[in-house]
Amino acid sequence: MSEPATDQPASSFKPEVTFDDFARLDLRVATITHSEPHPNADRLLKLQLDDGSGTPRQICAGVREFYEPESLVGRQIVIVANLAPRAIRGEESRGMLLAGSNAAKGSDDRRVVLMTPMSEIDAGATVS
């Protein structure tokens, strides 16, 4: 069996999970309604989202060096909607966005790309 094509070493792949483990994740499309720098962290953005629930959702994401806050407003992203809330540097984060990266944190040539739907779809749409 051949190794996956990637710029990252095979050792960076995580352990295998079962289908049931994966099925526990609630992946949803969300629309970014507001984006601003996190007041207490240089690498984070604070994002306000429409996740289709009718209640605004806030997440904190470590993408500040790759995206200008205003460029994200109106964009759709994929989030893990059922991740337990946690405080990140004094701000509540209720979920996590999905993004791809070609290199480890701190690498000079690192790129981070947000996972987005190919076409617009209603906020709250499930991802499977």
Secondary structure, 3 states (H helix, E strand, C coil): CCCCCCCCCHHHCCCCCCHHHHHCCCEEEEEEEEEEECCCCCCCEEEEEECCCCCCEEEEECCCCCCCHHHHCCCEEEEECCCCCEEECCEEECCEECEEECCCCCCCCCCEEECCCCCCCCCCCECC
